[in-house]
Amino acid sequence: MEHINSQRFKPFGVAAGLIISCAVTAFLLLILALLLLKLNLDEEKINVGIILVYILSAFLGGWVTGKKSGSRKFLWGMLTGCFYFIILLAVSLLNAAGDISPGRVITTLAMCLGGGMLGGMLA
């Protein structure tokens, strides 16, 4: 019976990880926008900042999911990273701004999956 309860709890762990990922993304992108406004950063620095935001957000989401899952933490963290990527892609497609080239999409997917998996493994 305990095994069944832990199986039901894992999707809630993924949801908690996604909520953390989205909240961290919103907060860090707000800080990045304020830095852009105040310091007049160039495009290269902004791109590096966005990459760091994606990786850190996926990592923290995977870490939260890994803490809530009992086994196969890296898989649950990677699943969180996958769902986080889907959310990012959907927002990008709805916004229709920026570069949505296949190379950038694959790179972002790899960063989200890797960040989520690493967070799950270290949980």
DSSP file (Angstrom, degrees, kcal/mol; ACC not computed):
  #  RESIDUE AA STRUCTURE BP1 BP2  ACC     N-H-->O    O-->H-N    N-H-->O    O-->H-N    TCO  KAPPA ALPHA  PHI   PSI    X-CA   Y-CA   Z-CA
    1    1 A M     >        0   0    0      0, 0.0     4,-1.9     0, 0.0     5,-0.1   0.000 360.0 360.0 360.0 -36.1    0.0    0.0    0.0
    2    2 A E  H  >  +     0   0    0      1,-0.2     4,-1.9     2,-0.2     5,-0.2   0.864 360.0  55.5 -66.1 -34.5    2.9    2.4    0.8
    3    3 A H  H  > S+     0   0    0      1,-0.2     4,-1.6     2,-0.2    -1,-0.2   0.885 106.4  50.5 -64.8 -38.8    4.3    1.8   -2.7
    4    4 A I  H  > S+     0   0    0      1,-0.2     4,-1.9     2,-0.2    -1,-0.2   0.909 108.6  51.8 -66.8 -41.6    1.0    2.8   -4.3
    5    5 A N  H  X S+     0   0    0     -4,-1.9     4,-1.4     1,-0.2    -1,-0.2   0.887 108.9  50.3 -63.1 -38.0    0.9    6.0   -2.3
    6    6 A S  H  X S+     0   0    0     -4,-1.9     4,-1.1     1,-0.2    -1,-0.2   0.846 107.6  54.6 -70.2 -30.8    4.4    7.0   -3.3
    7    7 A Q  H  < S+     0   0    0     -4,-1.6     3,-0.3     1,-0.2    -1,-0.2   0.885 109.1  47.6 -67.2 -38.1    3.5    6.4   -7.0
    8    8 A R  H  X S+     0   0    0     -4,-1.9     4,-0.5     1,-0.2    -1,-0.2   0.805 108.0  56.9 -70.8 -28.5    0.5    8.8   -6.7
    9    9 A F  H  X S+     0   0    0     -4,-1.4     4,-1.4     1,-0.2     3,-0.5   0.777  89.4  74.0 -76.6 -26.2    2.7   11.4   -5.0
   10   10 A K  H  X S+     0   0    0     -4,-1.1     4,-2.1    -3,-0.3    -1,-0.2   0.868  91.2  53.8 -61.8 -41.3    5.3   11.7   -7.8
   11   11 A P  H  > S+     0   0    0      0, 0.0     4,-2.3     0, 0.0    -1,-0.2   0.871 107.7  52.6 -61.5 -31.8    3.2   13.6  -10.2
   12   12 A F  H  X S+     0   0    0     -4,-0.5     4,-2.4    -3,-0.5    -2,-0.2   0.841 106.1  54.4 -68.9 -31.5    2.6   16.1   -7.5
   13   13 A G  H  X S+     0   0    0     -4,-1.4     4,-2.3     2,-0.2    -1,-0.2   0.899 108.2  48.3 -65.1 -41.0    6.3   16.3   -7.1
   14   14 A V  H  X S+     0   0    0     -4,-2.1     4,-2.4     2,-0.2    -2,-0.2   0.909 111.7  50.0 -64.5 -42.2    6.7   17.1  -10.8
   15   15 A A  H  X S+     0   0    0     -4,-2.3     4,-2.3     2,-0.2    -2,-0.2   0.906 110.9  49.2 -63.4 -41.4    4.0   19.8  -10.5
   16   16 A A  H  X S+     0   0    0     -4,-2.4     4,-2.3     1,-0.2    -1,-0.2   0.906 111.1  50.4 -64.0 -40.8    5.7   21.3   -7.4
   17   17 A G  H  X S+     0   0    0     -4,-2.3     4,-2.6     1,-0.2    -2,-0.2   0.891 110.2  49.7 -63.4 -39.8    9.0   21.3   -9.4
   18   18 A L  H  X S+     0   0    0     -4,-2.4     4,-2.7     2,-0.2     5,-0.2   0.894 109.4  51.1 -66.4 -39.9    7.3   23.0  -12.3
   19   19 A I  H  X S+     0   0    0     -4,-2.3     4,-2.3     2,-0.2    -2,-0.2   0.925 112.4  46.7 -63.0 -43.7    5.8   25.7  -10.1
   20   20 A I  H  X S+     0   0    0     -4,-2.3     4,-2.8     2,-0.2     5,-0.3   0.925 112.1  51.4 -62.7 -44.6    9.2   26.4   -8.6
   21   21 A S  H  X S+     0   0    0     -4,-2.6     4,-2.4     1,-0.2    -2,-0.2   0.925 112.7  44.5 -59.5 -46.0   10.8   26.5  -12.0
   22   22 A C  H  X S+     0   0    0     -4,-2.7     4,-2.5     2,-0.2    -1,-0.2   0.890 114.1  49.3 -68.1 -38.7    8.3   29.0  -13.3
   23   23 A A  H  X S+     0   0    0     -4,-2.3     4,-2.4    -5,-0.2    -2,-0.2   0.922 112.9  46.8 -66.3 -43.3    8.5   31.1  -10.2
   24   24 A V  H  X S+     0   0    0     -4,-2.8     4,-2.9     2,-0.2     5,-0.3   0.903 112.1  51.7 -64.6 -40.7   12.3   31.2  -10.3
   25   25 A T  H  X S+     0   0    0     -4,-2.4     4,-2.7    -5,-0.3     5,-0.3   0.940 110.8  47.2 -60.4 -48.1   12.2   32.0  -14.0
   26   26 A A  H  X S+     0   0    0     -4,-2.5     4,-1.7     1,-0.2    -2,-0.2   0.922 115.1  46.1 -60.7 -44.7    9.9   34.9  -13.5
   27   27 A F  H  X S+     0   0    0     -4,-2.4     4,-2.1     2,-0.2    -2,-0.2   0.938 115.7  44.1 -64.8 -47.9   11.9   36.3  -10.6
   28   28 A L  H  X S+     0   0    0     -4,-2.9     4,-2.5     1,-0.2    -2,-0.2   0.863 112.4  51.8 -69.8 -35.2   15.3   35.9  -12.3
   29   29 A L  H  X S+     0   0    0     -4,-2.7     4,-2.3    -5,-0.3    -1,-0.2   0.855 108.3  52.9 -68.5 -32.4   14.0   37.3  -15.7
   30   30 A L  H  X S+     0   0    0     -4,-1.7     4,-2.2    -5,-0.3    -2,-0.2   0.924 110.6  46.7 -64.7 -44.2   12.6   40.3  -13.8
   31   31 A I  H  X S+     0   0    0     -4,-2.1     4,-2.4     2,-0.2    -2,-0.2   0.909 111.9  51.3 -62.9 -41.6   16.1   40.9  -12.2
   32   32 A L  H  X S+     0   0    0     -4,-2.5     4,-2.2     1,-0.2    -2,-0.2   0.891 109.4  50.2 -62.9 -39.8   17.7   40.5  -15.6
   33   33 A A  H  X S+     0   0    0     -4,-2.3     4,-2.2     2,-0.2    -1,-0.2   0.896 110.1  50.1 -65.6 -39.9   15.3   43.0  -17.1
   34   34 A L  H  X S+     0   0    0     -4,-2.2     4,-2.7     2,-0.2     5,-0.3   0.895 110.4  50.2 -65.1 -39.2   16.1   45.5  -14.3
   35   35 A L  H  X S+     0   0    0     -4,-2.4     4,-2.9     2,-0.2     5,-0.4   0.890 109.6  51.5 -64.5 -38.3   19.8   45.0  -14.9
   36   36 A L  H  X S+     0   0    0     -4,-2.2     4,-1.2     1,-0.2    -2,-0.2   0.914 112.9  45.7 -62.4 -42.4   19.3   45.6  -18.6
   37   37 A L  H  < S+     0   0    0     -4,-2.2    -2,-0.2     2,-0.2    -1,-0.2   0.923 121.6  35.2 -66.2 -46.0   17.4   48.8  -17.8
   38   38 A K  H  < S+     0   0    0     -4,-2.7    -2,-0.2     1,-0.2    -3,-0.2   0.869 129.3  30.5 -80.6 -37.7   19.9   50.1  -15.3
   39   39 A L  H  < S-     0   0    0     -4,-2.9    -3,-0.2    -5,-0.3    -2,-0.2   0.499  92.9-131.9-104.3  -5.3   23.2   48.9  -16.7
   40   40 A N     <  -     0   0    0     -4,-1.2    -4,-0.2    -5,-0.4    -3,-0.1   0.946  34.3-162.3  52.7  54.6   22.4   49.0  -20.4
   41   41 A L        -     0   0    0     -6,-0.3    -1,-0.1    -5,-0.2     2,-0.1  -0.283  13.9-115.3 -67.8 150.7   23.8   45.5  -20.9
   42   42 A D     >  -     0   0    0      1,-0.1     4,-1.7     4,-0.0     3,-0.3  -0.347  30.2-101.0 -82.9 171.1   24.7   44.3  -24.4
   43   43 A E  H  > S+     0   0    0      1,-0.2     4,-2.5     2,-0.2     5,-0.2   0.834 118.0  57.7 -63.8 -35.8   22.9   41.4  -26.2
   44   44 A E  H  > S+     0   0    0      1,-0.2     4,-2.1     2,-0.2    -1,-0.2   0.911 107.8  46.7 -63.3 -42.6   25.6   38.9  -25.5
   45   45 A K  H  > S+     0   0    0     -3,-0.3     4,-2.2     2,-0.2    -1,-0.2   0.870 111.7  51.4 -68.0 -36.6   25.4   39.4  -21.7
   46   46 A I  H  X S+     0   0    0     -4,-1.7     4,-2.5     2,-0.2    -2,-0.2   0.915 108.7  51.2 -65.6 -42.7   21.6   39.2  -21.8
   47   47 A N  H  X S+     0   0    0     -4,-2.5     4,-2.2     2,-0.2    -2,-0.2   0.903 110.4  48.8 -62.0 -41.5   21.8   35.9  -23.8
   48   48 A V  H  X S+     0   0    0     -4,-2.1     4,-2.4     1,-0.2    -1,-0.2   0.913 111.0  51.3 -63.0 -42.2   24.2   34.4  -21.2
   49   49 A G  H  X S+     0   0    0     -4,-2.2     4,-2.2     1,-0.2    -2,-0.2   0.896 109.2  49.7 -61.1 -41.4   21.9   35.6  -18.4
   50   50 A I  H  X S+     0   0    0     -4,-2.5     4,-2.4     2,-0.2    -1,-0.2   0.908 110.0  50.7 -65.7 -41.4   18.9   33.9  -20.1
   51   51 A I  H  X S+     0   0    0     -4,-2.2     4,-2.4     1,-0.2     5,-0.2   0.926 111.0  48.7 -61.3 -44.6   20.8   30.6  -20.5
   52   52 A L  H  X S+     0   0    0     -4,-2.4     4,-2.7     1,-0.2     5,-0.3   0.880 109.6  52.8 -63.4 -37.6   21.7   30.7  -16.8
   53   53 A V  H  X S+     0   0    0     -4,-2.2     4,-2.6     2,-0.2     5,-0.2   0.935 110.3  47.8 -62.6 -46.0   18.1   31.4  -15.8
   54   54 A Y  H  X S+     0   0    0     -4,-2.4     4,-2.4     2,-0.2     5,-0.2   0.932 115.4  43.9 -60.4 -47.2   16.9   28.4  -17.8
   55   55 A I  H  X S+     0   0    0     -4,-2.4     4,-2.6     2,-0.2    -2,-0.2   0.934 116.0  46.4 -66.9 -45.9   19.5   26.1  -16.4
   56   56 A L  H  X S+     0   0    0     -4,-2.7     4,-2.6    -5,-0.2     5,-0.2   0.902 113.7  48.9 -64.3 -40.9   19.1   27.3  -12.8
   57   57 A S  H  X S+     0   0    0     -4,-2.6     4,-2.3    -5,-0.3    -1,-0.2   0.926 113.5  45.7 -65.5 -44.3   15.3   27.1  -13.0
   58   58 A A  H  X S+     0   0    0     -4,-2.4     4,-2.6    -5,-0.2    -2,-0.2   0.900 112.7  52.4 -64.4 -39.8   15.3   23.6  -14.5
   59   59 A F  H  X S+     0   0    0     -4,-2.6     4,-2.4    -5,-0.2    -2,-0.2   0.942 111.4  45.0 -60.4 -48.9   17.9   22.5  -11.8
   60   60 A L  H  X S+     0   0    0     -4,-2.6     4,-2.4     2,-0.2    -2,-0.2   0.888 113.4  50.3 -66.1 -38.3   15.8   23.8   -8.9
   61   61 A G  H  X S+     0   0    0     -4,-2.3     4,-2.3    -5,-0.2    -1,-0.2   0.918 112.7  46.8 -63.5 -42.9   12.6   22.3  -10.4
   62   62 A G  H  X S+     0   0    0     -4,-2.6     4,-2.8     2,-0.2    -2,-0.2   0.862 110.8  53.2 -65.2 -35.8   14.4   18.9  -10.8
   63   63 A W  H  X S+     0   0    0     -4,-2.4     4,-2.2     2,-0.2    -2,-0.2   0.922 110.2  46.5 -65.6 -44.5   15.8   19.2   -7.2
   64   64 A V  H  X S+     0   0    0     -4,-2.4     4,-1.5     2,-0.2    -2,-0.2   0.928 114.8  47.5 -63.2 -44.2   12.4   19.8   -5.8
   65   65 A T  H  X S+     0   0    0     -4,-2.3     4,-1.3     1,-0.2    -2,-0.2   0.911 110.8  51.9 -63.2 -42.0   11.0   16.9   -7.8
   66   66 A G  H  < S+     0   0    0     -4,-2.8    -1,-0.2     1,-0.2    -2,-0.2   0.870 107.0  53.2 -62.7 -37.2   13.9   14.7   -6.7
   67   67 A K  H  < S+     0   0    0     -4,-2.2    -1,-0.2     1,-0.2    -2,-0.2   0.842 111.9  45.6 -65.1 -32.4   13.3   15.5   -3.1
   68   68 A K  H  < S+     0   0    0     -4,-1.5     2,-0.3    -3,-0.2    -1,-0.2   0.655 103.3  74.1 -87.6 -15.7    9.6   14.5   -3.4
   69   69 A S     <  -     0   0    0     -4,-1.3     4,-0.1    -3,-0.2     3,-0.1  -0.749  66.5-151.9 -99.5 147.6   10.3   11.2   -5.3
   70   70 A G  S    S+     0   0    0     -2,-0.3     2,-0.3   -64,-0.2     3,-0.2   0.865  73.0  13.8 -86.2 -38.0   11.7    8.2   -3.7
   71   71 A S  S    S+     0   0    0      1,-0.2     5,-0.2     2,-0.1    -1,-0.1  -0.886 113.7  30.5-137.4 165.6   13.6    6.5   -6.5
   72   72 A R    >>  +     0   0    0     -2,-0.3     4,-2.0     1,-0.1     3,-0.5   0.900  64.5 168.2  52.0  46.1   14.8    7.3  -10.0
   73   73 A K  H 3>  +     0   0    0      1,-0.2     4,-2.6     2,-0.2     5,-0.2   0.850  69.3  57.0 -59.4 -36.6   15.2   10.9   -9.0
   74   74 A F  H 3> S+     0   0    0     46,-0.2     4,-2.3     1,-0.2    -1,-0.2   0.877 106.7  49.2 -65.9 -35.8   17.2   11.7  -12.1
   75   75 A L  H <> S+     0   0    0     -3,-0.5     4,-2.3     2,-0.2    -1,-0.2   0.912 112.7  46.7 -68.3 -41.7   14.3   10.5  -14.4
   76   76 A W  H  X S+     0   0    0     -4,-2.0     4,-2.0     2,-0.2    -2,-0.2   0.880 113.4  49.7 -67.3 -37.0   11.7   12.5  -12.4
   77   77 A G  H  X S+     0   0    0     -4,-2.6     4,-2.2    -5,-0.2    40,-0.3   0.896 110.9  49.2 -65.7 -40.0   14.0   15.6  -12.6
   78   78 A M  H  X S+     0   0    0     -4,-2.3     4,-2.2    38,-0.3    -2,-0.2   0.879 109.0  52.7 -67.1 -37.1   14.5   15.1  -16.3
   79   79 A L  H  X S+     0   0    0     -4,-2.3     4,-2.4     2,-0.2    -1,-0.2   0.896 108.5  50.7 -63.8 -39.6   10.7   14.8  -16.7
   80   80 A T  H  X S+     0   0    0     -4,-2.0     4,-2.4     1,-0.2    -2,-0.2   0.919 109.8  50.2 -62.3 -43.4   10.4   18.1  -14.9
   81   81 A G  H  X S+     0   0    0     -4,-2.2     4,-2.2     2,-0.2    -2,-0.2   0.868 109.3  52.4 -61.5 -37.1   13.0   19.7  -17.2
   82   82 A C  H  X S+     0   0    0     -4,-2.2     4,-2.1     2,-0.2    -2,-0.2   0.929 111.5  44.7 -65.3 -46.0   11.0   18.3  -20.2
   83   83 A F  H  X S+     0   0    0     -4,-2.4     4,-2.1     2,-0.2    -2,-0.2   0.871 111.3  54.3 -66.9 -35.4    7.8   19.9  -19.0
   84   84 A Y  H  X S+     0   0    0     -4,-2.4     4,-2.4     2,-0.2    -1,-0.2   0.911 108.3  49.8 -62.5 -42.4    9.6   23.1  -18.2
   85   85 A F  H  X S+     0   0    0     -4,-2.2     4,-3.0     2,-0.2    -2,-0.2   0.907 107.9  53.4 -62.1 -41.9   10.9   23.2  -21.7
   86   86 A I  H  X S+     0   0    0     -4,-2.1     4,-2.5     1,-0.2    -1,-0.2   0.902 109.4  48.7 -61.2 -40.7    7.4   22.6  -23.1
   87   87 A I  H  X S+     0   0    0     -4,-2.1     4,-2.4     2,-0.2    -1,-0.2   0.934 112.4  48.1 -63.9 -45.3    6.1   25.6  -21.1
   88   88 A L  H  X S+     0   0    0     -4,-2.4     4,-2.4     1,-0.2    -2,-0.2   0.912 112.9  48.5 -60.5 -43.2    9.0   27.8  -22.4
   89   89 A L  H  X S+     0   0    0     -4,-3.0     4,-2.6     2,-0.2    -1,-0.2   0.908 110.9  50.1 -64.9 -42.1    8.4   26.7  -25.9
   90   90 A A  H  X S+     0   0    0     -4,-2.5     4,-2.4     2,-0.2    -2,-0.2   0.916 111.9  47.6 -63.5 -42.9    4.6   27.4  -25.7
   91   91 A V  H  X S+     0   0    0     -4,-2.4     4,-2.3     1,-0.2    -1,-0.2   0.908 112.6  49.9 -64.4 -40.7    5.3   30.8  -24.2
   92   92 A S  H  X>S+     0   0    0     -4,-2.4     4,-2.2     1,-0.2     5,-0.5   0.900 111.9  47.4 -64.8 -40.5    7.8   31.5  -27.0
   93   93 A L  H  <5S+     0   0    0     -4,-2.6    -1,-0.2     2,-0.2    -2,-0.2   0.876 113.2  48.1 -69.6 -36.9    5.4   30.4  -29.7
   94   94 A L  H  <5S+     0   0    0     -4,-2.4    -2,-0.2    -5,-0.2    -1,-0.2   0.872 115.8  44.2 -69.0 -36.3    2.6   32.5  -28.2
   95   95 A N  H  <5S-     0   0    0     -4,-2.3    -2,-0.2    -5,-0.2    -1,-0.2   0.832  88.0-161.0 -75.9 -33.4    4.8   35.5  -28.0
   96   96 A A  T  <5 +     0   0    0     -4,-2.2     2,-0.4     1,-0.2    -3,-0.1   0.768  48.0 122.1  55.4  30.0    6.3   34.9  -31.5
   97   97 A A      < +     0   0    0     -5,-0.5    -1,-0.2     2,-0.1    -2,-0.1  -0.912  51.7  19.8-118.0 149.0    9.2   37.1  -30.6
   98   98 A G  S    S-     0   0    0     -2,-0.4     2,-0.7    -3,-0.1     0, 0.0  -0.317 102.2 -36.9  92.2-175.8   12.9   36.1  -30.7
   99   99 A D        +     0   0    0      1,-0.1    -2,-0.1    -2,-0.1    -7,-0.0  -0.771  47.2 171.7 -91.8 115.1   14.7   33.3  -32.4
  100  100 A I        +     0   0    0     -2,-0.7    -1,-0.1    -4,-0.1    -2,-0.0  -0.321  25.5 151.7-114.6  46.9   12.8   30.0  -32.6
  101  101 A S     >  -     0   0    0      1,-0.1     4,-2.3     4,-0.0     3,-0.2  -0.428  58.0-114.2 -75.7 153.9   15.3   28.3  -34.9
  102  102 A P  H  > S+     0   0    0      0, 0.0     4,-2.5     0, 0.0     5,-0.2   0.867 115.6  54.5 -57.4 -37.6   15.6   24.5  -34.6
  103  103 A G  H  > S+     0   0    0      1,-0.2     4,-2.1     2,-0.2     5,-0.1   0.915 110.2  45.0 -63.2 -42.6   19.1   24.7  -33.3
  104  104 A R  H  > S+     0   0    0      2,-0.2     4,-2.5     1,-0.2    -1,-0.2   0.868 112.0  53.0 -69.3 -36.4   18.2   27.0  -30.5
  105  105 A V  H  X S+     0   0    0     -4,-2.3     4,-2.4     2,-0.2    -2,-0.2   0.929 111.1  46.1 -64.1 -45.0   15.1   24.9  -29.6
  106  106 A I  H  X S+     0   0    0     -4,-2.5     4,-2.4     2,-0.2    -2,-0.2   0.898 112.9  50.2 -65.9 -40.5   17.3   21.7  -29.4
  107  107 A T  H  X S+     0   0    0     -4,-2.1     4,-2.2    -5,-0.2    -2,-0.2   0.918 111.6  47.7 -63.4 -43.3   19.9   23.5  -27.3
  108  108 A T  H  X S+     0   0    0     -4,-2.5     4,-2.5     2,-0.2    -2,-0.2   0.893 110.5  52.5 -65.4 -39.1   17.3   24.8  -24.9
  109  109 A L  H  X S+     0   0    0     -4,-2.4     4,-2.8     1,-0.2     5,-0.3   0.928 109.8  48.7 -60.3 -45.0   15.8   21.4  -24.7
  110  110 A A  H  X S+     0   0    0     -4,-2.4     4,-2.6     1,-0.2     5,-0.2   0.898 111.6  49.4 -63.1 -40.4   19.2   19.9  -23.8
  111  111 A M  H  X S+     0   0    0     -4,-2.2     4,-2.6     2,-0.2     5,-0.2   0.914 113.7  45.6 -65.0 -42.3   19.8   22.6  -21.1
  112  112 A C  H  X S+     0   0    0     -4,-2.5     4,-2.4     2,-0.2     5,-0.2   0.923 115.8  45.2 -68.3 -44.2   16.3   22.0  -19.6
  113  113 A L  H  X S+     0   0    0     -4,-2.8     4,-2.5    -5,-0.2   -32,-0.2   0.933 116.8  45.7 -64.6 -45.2   16.7   18.2  -19.6
  114  114 A G  H  X S+     0   0    0     -4,-2.6     4,-2.6    -5,-0.3     5,-0.2   0.913 113.8  48.1 -65.6 -43.0   20.2   18.4  -18.2
  115  115 A G  H  X S+     0   0    0     -4,-2.6     4,-2.2    -5,-0.2    -1,-0.2   0.922 114.5  46.0 -63.3 -44.1   19.4   20.9  -15.6
  116  116 A G  H  X S+     0   0    0     -4,-2.4     4,-2.3    -5,-0.2   -38,-0.3   0.904 113.8  48.7 -64.7 -41.7   16.4   19.0  -14.4
  117  117 A M  H  X S+     0   0    0     -4,-2.5     4,-2.5   -40,-0.3    -2,-0.2   0.920 111.9  48.6 -65.6 -43.9   18.2   15.7  -14.4
  118  118 A L  H  X S+     0   0    0     -4,-2.6     4,-2.1     2,-0.2    -1,-0.2   0.906 111.2  50.6 -63.6 -40.9   21.2   17.1  -12.4
  119  119 A G  H  X S+     0   0    0     -4,-2.2     4,-0.6    -5,-0.2    -1,-0.2   0.910 111.4  48.3 -61.9 -41.8   18.8   18.7   -9.9
  120  120 A G  H >< S+     0   0    0     -4,-2.3     3,-0.6     1,-0.2   -46,-0.2   0.895 111.1  50.5 -64.7 -39.7   17.1   15.4   -9.5
  121  121 A M  H 3< S+     0   0    0     -4,-2.5    -2,-0.2     1,-0.2    -1,-0.2   0.870 112.4  45.9 -67.3 -36.3   20.4   13.5   -9.1
  122  122 A L  H 3<        0   0    0     -4,-2.1    -1,-0.2     1,-0.2    -2,-0.2   0.502 360.0 360.0 -86.4  -3.0   21.7   15.9   -6.4
  123  123 A A    <<        0   0    0     -3,-0.6    -1,-0.2    -4,-0.6    -2,-0.1   0.492 360.0 360.0 -72.2 360.0   18.4   15.9   -4.4
